[in-house]
Amino acid sequence: MSILKKPIVTEKATGLNEKSQYAFEVAIDANKVQIKKEIEQLYGVTVLGISTIRTIGKVKSKFTKGGAVSGRRPHGKKAIVTVKEGDIIDFYNGL
């Protein structure tokens, strides 16, 4: 199983690229050492630091003809990765 699920490409996350930082959605049980090892191996960059964020899935309610249905979005984990000045991770051209 891969530690990295997908890169996060939102307006806020793309703004981090100017500071040599990149955002990834990662496996919920991944630690910083595993994340660093996989990013350095996949993208060939030097990782200087990693910040991780656990997100709790929010409760959603939906009203249908049959009544109210409630559920929850899944929990997740994000990693903000700082790479060495000059190293670039290009999500758009593939690996």
C-alpha positions in Angstrom: 0.0 0.0 0.0 1.3 3.4 -0.9 1.8 6.1 1.8 1.0 9.0 -0.6 -2.6 9.0 -1.8 -2.7 12.1 -4.0 -1.3 15.6 -4.2 -3.6 18.4 -3.0 -4.0 20.9 -5.9 -6.2 23.7 -4.5 -5.6 27.4 -4.7 -4.3 27.6 -1.2 -2.0 24.6 -1.6 -0.7 25.8 -4.9 0.2 29.1 -3.2 2.5 27.2 -0.9 4.7 26.2 -4.0 6.3 29.6 -3.9 7.7 28.8 -0.5 9.0 25.4 -1.7 6.1 23.6 0.1 3.8 21.0 -1.3 0.6 19.4 0.1 -0.3 15.7 -0.1 -3.1 13.5 1.1 -1.5 10.6 2.9 -2.5 7.4 4.6 -4.0 8.0 8.0 -1.4 5.7 9.8 1.6 7.1 8.0 4.4 8.8 10.0 6.7 11.6 9.0 9.7 9.3 8.3 7.7 7.1 5.9 6.3 10.2 4.1 9.8 11.7 3.7 11.2 8.5 2.4 8.5 8.0 -0.2 8.6 11.6 -1.4 12.3 11.6 -1.8 12.2 8.3 -3.7 9.3 9.2 -6.0 10.2 12.8 -6.9 14.0 12.9 -6.4 13.9 15.9 -4.1 15.5 16.7 -0.7 12.8 17.0 2.1 13.7 19.5 4.8 10.6 19.3 6.9 7.1 17.8 7.2 4.0 19.0 9.0 1.1 16.6 9.3 -2.6 17.4 9.9 -5.3 15.0 10.9 -8.7 15.9 9.6 -12.0 14.7 11.1 -14.8 13.9 8.7 -17.7 16.2 9.0 -21.2 15.0 9.6 -23.6 15.5 6.7 -27.4 15.3 6.7 -29.5 14.9 3.6 -33.3 15.1 3.4 -35.1 12.8 1.0 -38.7 11.7 0.4 -38.1 8.7 2.8 -36.9 11.0 5.6 -33.6 12.3 6.8 -30.4 10.4 6.1 -27.2 11.3 7.9 -23.7 10.2 7.3 -20.1 11.2 7.8 -17.3 12.1 5.4 -14.2 10.0 5.9 -11.4 11.0 8.3 -8.1 11.8 6.6 -4.5 13.0 7.0 -2.6 15.7 5.1 1.1 16.4 4.9 2.7 19.8 4.1 6.2 19.0 2.8 9.0 21.6 2.6 11.7 20.8 0.0 15.2 22.2 -0.5 15.4 25.6 -2.3 15.5 25.0 -6.0 13.9 21.5 -5.9 10.6 21.3 -7.7 7.8 18.7 -7.6 5.8 18.9 -10.8 2.4 17.2 -10.4 1.3 18.0 -14.0 3.9 16.2 -16.0 3.8 12.9 -14.1 6.7 11.0 -12.6 
